[in-house]
Amino acid sequence: MSLRERLGGEGSAEMPRASWGLKASRSGGEALTRTEQECKQALFRKLVKVLDLSLLGSLDEREARLQIQQVCESLMGEEALPFNAAVRQRIVTELQDEVLGLGPLEALLADKTVSDILVNGTTPIFVERNGKLEQTTLRFDSDRHLMTIIDRIVSGVGRRIDESSPMVDARLKDGSRVNAIVPPLAIDGPMLSIRRFAVDCLTVDNLIETGSLNAEIAQLLEAVVKSRLNVLVSGGTGAGKTTMLNILSGFIPHRERIVTIEDSAELQLQQPHVVRLETRPPNIESRGEVTQRDLVRNSLRMRPDRIIIGEVRGSEAFDMLQAMNTGHDGSLTTIHANTPRDALTRIESMVAMSGFQLPAKALRAQIASAINVVLQVERLEDGKRRLVSVQEINGQEGDIITMSEIFRFERNGVDEQGNVIGEYAATGVVPGFYDHLKRRGMAPGLEVFQIGGGRRSWS
């Protein structure tokens, strides 16, 4: 059956709309109808036969897209399809995305307001905008279609996914983090999760404008980083830990050598002297794995001024503490935890994973000596991410690590639009590291730490 016959003689404007059409493609306009989608798939099969896809890889994207457009227009002309110019352009754009890009995901990746893309098999794709989930009209045609796109992503970073290795972490060219899990582990078909990262790096001024922190806290954090105190950023999934780490790293002087260690490269450091290290999973023979702990150990031999660990999550916690306690001050890292106290407890558990059987008191002394400041970030129910607590680790009393809260976000309620109302406030505690900042000429005025000082409301 020809493409013309598939239309049944009907015009595109009168065809029933499919819930899985492309609602917001790069070319804009309405979603493709079901019949238009069927014609697009038939065109794709013809396109593969006509074009030598291997040669497209030697062209730059603009030239490759132009070639695909010319062939598509020729094929549609041969079939005399009764589509208007807008529908034809949408079909061409989607076919270009199928051949050169990530299919239905391309429109979402081009949308800067999308922070997370969640693909649950062939059901409609979900995205997160402004901290809240919403369903799109986009979807993959079949599990095979989705697996083709997943393979394209993971093969681009030298990894693989199949029944023998059904889970993989990868990243896109723009640094976005990707996780894929396929059958037999995923019961309802392949699952794909993409954590987007802004192309334009956020600055501390951006966080102040959005109410993620205030100017007084920003001034203190800048002094903390420049004076080489060790900082731990704590928070839940999607709370903004990596964003906060990027902001903190921006305070590091450009003359320093920085070594970053990550499972999947996400940090966007702007300094000229940055060495980026990334872990490697085992190959098909379960060999060749390089863990974060291996990289932390190796980084100590690379003459770093600063060591930044994207997220501490295992036995590397022990080596991180050792580095912080043996001259590599000014280190930064993040950890998954709901409170600053929980963050320290998690570090204890991770050190135990390394196989070192240290007495609890000795281990806690190591933690209290290594980490100076804990920042707790949180995504509130209105979708906004905020720094909710700044705490100093004072030391150890008996078997307990003592901590003091310096700033907190005080909630005052929720407005009619569901936005959390609150204000940042000092607790009245002057941090013990104040003299450390003062000796380096970076200490803010003492009035910043007074109760009521620097108080500012946000909603």
LOLOVEX-225262 format. One line per field, with one value per residue (C-alpha): residue number from 1; x, y, z. Coordinates in pm, whole numbers, plus 50000, padded with zeros to 5 digits. Example, Ala and Ser with C-alpha at 12.3 -4.5 7.8 and 13.67 -1.06 7.14 Angstrom:
# LOLOVEX-225262
resi <- c(1, 2)
x <- c(51230, 51367)
y <- c(49550, 49894)
z <- c(50780, 50714)
***
This chain:
# LOLOVEX-225262
resi <- c(1, 2, 3, 4, 5, 6, 7, 8, 9, 10, 11, 12, 13, 14, 15, 16, 17, 18, 19, 20, 21, 22, 23, 24, 25, 26, 27, 28, 29, 30, 31, 32, 33, 34, 35, 36, 37, 38, 39, 40, 41, 42, 43, 44, 45, 46, 47, 48, 49, 50, 51, 52, 53, 54, 55, 56, 57, 58, 59, 60, 61, 62, 63, 64, 65, 66, 67, 68, 69, 70, 71, 72, 73, 74, 75, 76, 77, 78, 79, 80, 81, 82, 83, 84, 85, 86, 87, 88, 89, 90, 91, 92, 93, 94, 95, 96, 97, 98, 99, 100, 101, 102, 103, 104, 105, 106, 107, 108, 109, 110, 111, 112, 113, 114, 115, 116, 117, 118, 119, 120, 121, 122, 123, 124, 125, 126, 127, 128, 129, 130, 131, 132, 133, 134, 135, 136, 137, 138, 139, 140, 141, 142, 143, 144, 145, 146, 147, 148, 149, 150, 151, 152, 153, 154, 155, 156, 157, 158, 159, 160, 161, 162, 163, 164, 165, 166, 167, 168, 169, 170, 171, 172, 173, 174, 175, 176, 177, 178, 179, 180, 181, 182, 183, 184, 185, 186, 187, 188, 189, 190, 191, 192, 193, 194, 195, 196, 197, 198, 199, 200, 201, 202, 203, 204, 205, 206, 207, 208, 209, 210, 211, 212, 213, 214, 215, 216, 217, 218, 219, 220, 221, 222, 223, 224, 225, 226, 227, 228, 229, 230, 231, 232, 233, 234, 235, 236, 237, 238, 239, 240, 241, 242, 243, 244, 245, 246, 247, 248, 249, 250, 251, 252, 253, 254, 255, 256, 257, 258, 259, 260, 261, 262, 263, 264, 265, 266, 267, 268, 269, 270, 271, 272, 273, 274, 275, 276, 277, 278, 279, 280, 281, 282, 283, 284, 285, 286, 287, 288, 289, 290, 291, 292, 293, 294, 295, 296, 297, 298, 299, 300, 301, 302, 303, 304, 305, 306, 307, 308, 309, 310, 311, 312, 313, 314, 315, 316, 317, 318, 319, 320, 321, 322, 323, 324, 325, 326, 327, 328, 329, 330, 331, 332, 333, 334, 335, 336, 337, 338, 339, 340, 341, 342, 343, 344, 345, 346, 347, 348, 349, 350, 351, 352, 353, 354, 355, 356, 357, 358, 359, 360, 361, 362, 363, 364, 365, 366, 367, 368, 369, 370, 371, 372, 373, 374, 375, 376, 377, 378, 379, 380, 381, 382, 383, 384, 385, 386, 387, 388, 389, 390, 391, 392, 393, 394, 395, 396, 397, 398, 399, 400, 401, 402, 403, 404, 405, 406, 407, 408, 409, 410, 411, 412, 413, 414, 415, 416, 417, 418, 419, 420, 421, 422, 423, 424, 425, 426, 427, 428, 429, 430, 431, 432, 433, 434, 435, 436, 437, 438, 439, 440, 441, 442, 443, 444, 445, 446, 447, 448, 449, 450, 451, 452, 453, 454, 455, 456, 457, 458, 459)
x <- c(50000, 50135, 50149, 49869, 49649, 49719, 49546, 49223, 49174, 49114, 49273, 49501, 49281, 48994, 49186, 49145, 49421, 49648, 49744, 50100, 50167, 50432, 50265, 50560, 50815, 51098, 50891, 50597, 50232, 49987, 50059, 50076, 49763, 49770, 49758, 50035, 50241, 50185, 50295, 50599, 50697, 50654, 50866, 51131, 51152, 51193, 51443, 51664, 51665, 51745, 52005, 52343, 52317, 52683, 52787, 52576, 52815, 53094, 52889, 52825, 52472, 52356, 52457, 52314, 51980, 51973, 52028, 51751, 51516, 51582, 51521, 51205, 51058, 51132, 50961, 50657, 50639, 50642, 50350, 50164, 50060, 49789, 49971, 50009, 50352, 50343, 50265, 50534, 50791, 50697, 50732, 51072, 51190, 51084, 51255, 51573, 51553, 51497, 51803, 52048, 51918, 51711, 51372, 51084, 51332, 51483, 51193, 51220, 51598, 51554, 51315, 51523, 51237, 51254, 51475, 51387, 51264, 51103, 51022, 50814, 50807, 50568, 50332, 50332, 50657, 50663, 50878, 50957, 50917, 50973, 50998, 50665, 50588, 50361, 50260, 50339, 50176, 50507, 50565, 50774, 50612, 50728, 50974, 51203, 51194, 51285, 51564, 51715, 51738, 51878, 52143, 52234, 52283, 52487, 52704, 52805, 52990, 53133, 52879, 52623, 52283, 52114, 51966, 52304, 52370, 52021, 52117, 52342, 52437, 52548, 52540, 52442, 52665, 52531, 52627, 52276, 52276, 52102, 51986, 51833, 51695, 51548, 51378, 51399, 51454, 51199, 50874, 50673, 50939, 51252, 51269, 51476, 51542, 51729, 51842, 51895, 52163, 52143, 52368, 52406, 52578, 52383, 52554, 52509, 52314, 52064, 52009, 51960, 51704, 51505, 51517, 51735, 51950, 52009, 52296, 52427, 52449, 52610, 52874, 52949, 52970, 53211, 53435, 53410, 53525, 53800, 53940, 53964, 53718, 53583, 53215, 52958, 52635, 52350, 52005, 51759, 51723, 51661, 51716, 51983, 52303, 52498, 52377, 52495, 52828, 52869, 52793, 53045, 53312, 53271, 53427, 53752, 54037, 54143, 54506, 54429, 54444, 54114, 54054, 53691, 53579, 53234, 53034, 52887, 53043, 52796, 52999, 53048, 53359, 53476, 53834, 54117, 54301, 54051, 54121, 53799, 53794, 53506, 53451, 53432, 53195, 53315, 53317, 53129, 53387, 53336, 53681, 53825, 53606, 53744, 53561, 53543, 53770, 54035, 54008, 54026, 54346, 54491, 54395, 54620, 54918, 54809, 54910, 54557, 54486, 54123, 53946, 53578, 53380, 53049, 52878, 53021, 52824, 53051, 53387, 53556, 53422, 53717, 53976, 53792, 53819, 54185, 54247, 54061, 54264, 54604, 54645, 54385, 54167, 53904, 53749, 53382, 53140, 52772, 52578, 52221, 52068, 51757, 51929, 52285, 52297, 52184, 52462, 52727, 52563, 52568, 52938, 52997, 52808, 53007, 53339, 53224, 53171, 53541, 53632, 53806, 53691, 53747, 53599, 53298, 53465, 53778, 53576, 53361, 53676, 53796, 53465, 53456, 53811, 53765, 53434, 53383, 53047, 52733, 52479, 52132, 51938, 51579, 51314, 50997, 50644, 50612, 50894, 51149, 51492, 51631, 51924, 51736, 52021, 52385, 52558, 52908, 53070, 53221, 53402, 53331, 53204, 53239, 53099, 52883, 52976, 52856, 52701, 52574, 52319, 52422, 52140, 51804, 51506, 51201, 50869, 50569, 50305, 50180, 50011, 49705, 49920, 50083, 50414, 50599, 50634, 50934, 51247, 51616, 51727, 52045, 52031, 52255, 52544, 52882, 53063, 53383, 53559, 53493, 53849, 53976, 53791, 53905, 54273, 54232, 54049, 53724, 53503, 53163, 53047, 52931, 52587, 52520, 52503, 52277, 51918, 51717, 52026, 52005, 51647, 51464, 51130, 51066, 50762)
y <- c(50000, 50342, 50639, 50796, 50489, 50499, 50837, 50690, 51005, 51221, 51555, 51585, 51844, 51595, 51301, 51190, 51317, 51068, 51114, 51017, 51285, 51554, 51847, 52083, 51999, 52231, 52359, 52428, 52365, 52091, 51723, 51490, 51286, 50907, 50882, 51138, 50934, 50619, 50801, 50933, 50578, 50457, 50749, 50656, 50301, 50441, 50697, 50425, 50242, 50552, 50719, 50575, 50648, 50561, 50854, 51097, 51046, 51211, 51529, 51803, 51810, 52099, 51929, 51595, 51755, 51926, 51597, 51427, 51717, 51699, 51323, 51349, 51625, 51420, 51111, 51310, 51469, 51128, 51015, 51346, 51349, 51610, 51769, 52140, 52298, 52304, 51930, 51847, 52048, 51876, 51534, 51628, 51763, 51446, 51226, 51430, 51376, 51001, 50962, 51204, 51261, 51101, 51091, 51221, 51337, 51604, 51846, 51809, 51848, 52172, 52303, 52483, 52478, 52096, 51972, 51600, 51367, 51040, 50771, 50478, 50239, 50343, 50540, 50923, 51084, 51285, 51591, 51812, 52187, 52429, 52141, 51980, 51676, 51700, 51462, 51540, 51411, 51261, 50888, 50622, 50406, 50077, 49920, 49855, 50225, 50320, 50059, 50202, 50546, 50402, 50211, 50530, 50713, 50451, 50353, 50717, 50693, 50346, 50151, 49886, 49767, 49432, 49142, 49051, 49412, 49563, 49880, 50163, 50518, 50747, 51112, 51320, 51561, 51853, 51680, 51563, 51249, 50939, 50621, 50335, 50003, 49741, 49398, 49161, 49407, 49657, 49464, 49702, 49771, 49988, 50283, 50597, 50885, 51200, 51464, 51786, 52043, 52404, 52501, 52845, 52815, 52961, 53219, 53304, 53612, 53382, 53192, 53515, 53637, 53313, 53303, 52991, 53186, 53550, 53794, 53754, 53375, 53409, 53640, 53388, 53094, 53286, 53351, 52985, 52856, 53113, 53049, 52675, 52527, 52181, 52185, 51904, 51970, 51748, 51696, 51459, 51359, 51661, 51904, 52101, 51957, 51966, 52318, 52431, 52257, 52441, 52772, 52703, 52601, 52938, 53100, 52902, 53129, 53073, 53020, 52688, 52338, 52156, 51782, 51670, 51311, 51197, 50888, 51081, 51415, 51689, 51972, 52288, 52451, 52772, 52781, 52736, 52459, 52177, 51803, 51603, 51235, 50994, 50638, 50344, 50045, 49688, 49549, 49244, 49022, 49207, 49358, 49705, 49878, 50202, 50326, 50666, 50534, 50448, 50798, 50967, 50777, 50865, 51231, 51264, 51203, 51472, 51773, 51907, 52235, 52130, 51796, 51805, 51480, 51505, 51277, 51054, 50731, 50446, 50339, 50649, 50834, 50705, 50828, 51160, 51210, 51121, 51373, 51648, 51575, 51562, 51898, 51891, 52153, 52343, 52020, 52007, 51717, 51623, 51344, 51216, 51289, 51453, 51648, 51759, 51509, 51229, 51327, 51258, 50927, 50826, 50902, 50670, 50394, 50450, 50431, 50097, 49983, 50041, 49757, 49966, 49867, 50193, 50256, 50485, 50753, 50758, 50768, 51055, 51243, 51204, 51339, 51630, 51723, 51687, 51865, 52227, 52328, 52134, 52292, 52138, 52196, 52094, 52096, 52224, 52129, 52435, 52293, 52557, 52449, 52629, 52624, 52554, 52529, 52630, 52441, 52433, 52123, 52240, 51926, 51627, 51586, 51228, 51012, 51290, 51526, 51874, 52106, 52465, 52612, 52953, 53032, 52869, 52912, 52974, 52880, 53103, 52921, 52875, 53137, 53090, 52980, 52706, 52887, 52839, 53168, 53211, 53404, 53345, 53425, 53412, 53204, 53437, 53190, 53328, 53037, 52905, 52954, 53331, 53396, 53179, 53403, 53718, 53626, 53595, 53925, 53758, 53780, 53950, 54189, 54034, 54193, 53933, 53662, 53851, 53738, 53948, 54049, 54009, 53885, 53880, 53732, 53508, 53350)
z <- c(50000, 49903, 50136, 49938, 49993, 50365, 50379, 50244, 50042, 50349, 50418, 50719, 50887, 50927, 51066, 51430, 51655, 51829, 52192, 52109, 51849, 51884, 52053, 52062, 51799, 51704, 51417, 51649, 51562, 51654, 51705, 51410, 51360, 51372, 50995, 50960, 51205, 51001, 50688, 50870, 50970, 50611, 50492, 50746, 50608, 50255, 50376, 50523, 50191, 49985, 50207, 50302, 50673, 50730, 50509, 50712, 51001, 50804, 50753, 51002, 51143, 50927, 50601, 50715, 50804, 50466, 50284, 50482, 50411, 50036, 50022, 50238, 50022, 49710, 49857, 49967, 49623, 49453, 49668, 49621, 49986, 50058, 50353, 50399, 50435, 50817, 50843, 50588, 50783, 51110, 50947, 50803, 51140, 51322, 51063, 51099, 51475, 51426, 51203, 51364, 51715, 51988, 51821, 52037, 52300, 52076, 52123, 52501, 52500, 52307, 52574, 52838, 53089, 53118, 53401, 53399, 53123, 53235, 52978, 53106, 52814, 52536, 52759, 52732, 52843, 53166, 53226, 53521, 53486, 53773, 54016, 53920, 53703, 53401, 53123, 52759, 52442, 52328, 52330, 52158, 51891, 52043, 52285, 51990, 51899, 52257, 52274, 51955, 52116, 52442, 52246, 52062, 52392, 52577, 52279, 52249, 52582, 52522, 52728, 52645, 52758, 52699, 52894, 53043, 53144, 53188, 53379, 53267, 53361, 53081, 52979, 52681, 52491, 52694, 53020, 53110, 53322, 53183, 53353, 53158, 53279, 53047, 53073, 53248, 53534, 53400, 53382, 53163, 52901, 52881, 53121, 53060, 53299, 53196, 53444, 53252, 53331, 53229, 52940, 53096, 53432, 53722, 53940, 54303, 54190, 54017, 54343, 54535, 54279, 54302, 54681, 54708, 54956, 55049, 55005, 55361, 55329, 54986, 55133, 55406, 55161, 54940, 55241, 55348, 55007, 54954, 55303, 55218, 55464, 55377, 55278, 55260, 55066, 55184, 55036, 54876, 54512, 54291, 54578, 54392, 54541, 54215, 54141, 54484, 54429, 54098, 54269, 54547, 54298, 54130, 54437, 54398, 54278, 53916, 54014, 54187, 54036, 54081, 54043, 54009, 54061, 53949, 53856, 53565, 53472, 53570, 53719, 53513, 53652, 53487, 53615, 53361, 53553, 53603, 53578, 53530, 53629, 53578, 53698, 53459, 53494, 53442, 53088, 52962, 53135, 53466, 53441, 53411, 53669, 53811, 54121, 54284, 54557, 54298, 54154, 54495, 54573, 54235, 54266, 54572, 54341, 54094, 54302, 54356, 54531, 54562, 54535, 54443, 54462, 54279, 54528, 54797, 54804, 54908, 55041, 54895, 55201, 55403, 55152, 55128, 55504, 55495, 55218, 55404, 55717, 55548, 55380, 55102, 55263, 55070, 54940, 54838, 54803, 54821, 54989, 54991, 55332, 55476, 55754, 55834, 56121, 55890, 55648, 55913, 56002, 55636, 55614, 55910, 55729, 55410, 55592, 55735, 55374, 55306, 55541, 55806, 56152, 56337, 56681, 56656, 56866, 56649, 56328, 56451, 56551, 56191, 56058, 56301, 56209, 55833, 55764, 55864, 55714, 55618, 55381, 55369, 55047, 54993, 54723, 54885, 54785, 54560, 54347, 54449, 54568, 54870, 55105, 55429, 55681, 55721, 56003, 56142, 56288, 56617, 56725, 56942, 57295, 57410, 57130, 56982, 56700, 56797, 56541, 56544, 56306, 56174, 55928, 55862, 55636, 55855, 55698, 55763, 55560, 55205, 54987, 54763, 54470, 54677, 54716, 55043, 55233, 55459, 55540, 55599, 55949, 56154, 56472, 56672, 56671, 56562, 56393, 56542, 56209, 56223, 56347, 56061, 55814, 55993, 55973, 55595, 55566, 55452, 55760, 55723, 55992, 56318, 56270, 55998, 56265, 56506, 56543, 56302, 56110, 55732, 55757, 55423, 55325, 55025, 54868)
***
